[in-house]
Amino acid sequence: MRIRPAVEGDRSAVLAIVAPVLRAGETYAMPRDLDDEQVLAYWFSPAHHVFVAEDNNALLGTYYLKPNQLGPGAHVANCGYMTAAAAQGRGVARAMGTHSIEQAGARGFRAIQFNHVVSTNQRAVALWQSLGFAIVGTLPKAFNHPVHGFVDSYVMFRTL
C-alpha cells in the first residue's frame, strides 16, 4: 500500500469512498443529504491537504490534514479519515493514521486533535488510542446517530 497526495484524477474515486460514509451519517457531523459536488467541496476544501491510500492503482482510503484552528491554535492539526467499504479490516486506516502523524510533524504541527469521534465508532476509538491518542473530553449526547439516537462524542488528542 502506498499513501500519496491526492491529484485531480482521484476525485471520482475519493467521492466513491466519502459520499457513502457521509450519507450513512454514523461517523461524521455533516449533513447526510449533500450532493456529490458538495461532498467534493467539503473533502477537497482549500484548507485540506488531501491524501489517498492505494494498492494496485485502486484507492482504498483517503484522509485530509489541516490546522484545527487558526492563529494561536494553528500549531494543532486536525484530520478526517475514510476507508473504502471493501478495504476495511486491511490496515488502511492504521496506515493513514501513521502517515498523518508523520505528515503533521513534518509540516510543523505540535499535536493532532480530533474534535468529534463518535463513541459508537469503537473501531476508530481503539485505533486512535493504539496510535497514542487519548480521550481528553467527552461531549455528552453530542451526536445524533441515525440508529442509536443521541450518543457521546470524544475529543481525542496526541502530541507530536
KASULQUI-V997961 format. One record per run of one state. SS is the DSSP state (helix for helix, strand for strand, loop for the rest). FROM is the first residue (numbers start at 1). TO is the last residue. If there is no record, write none. Layout:
SS & FROM & TO
SS & FROM & TO
This chain:
loop & 1 & 1
strand & 2 & 5
loop & 6 & 7
helix & 8 & 24
loop & 25 & 35
helix & 36 & 43
loop & 44 & 48
strand & 49 & 55
loop & 56 & 57
strand & 58 & 67
loop & 68 & 70
helix & 71 & 73
loop & 74 & 75
strand & 76 & 83
loop & 84 & 84
helix & 85 & 87
loop & 88 & 91
helix & 92 & 106
loop & 107 & 110
strand & 111 & 118
loop & 119 & 121
helix & 122 & 130
loop & 131 & 133
strand & 134 & 145
loop & 146 & 148
strand & 149 & 159
loop & 160 & 160
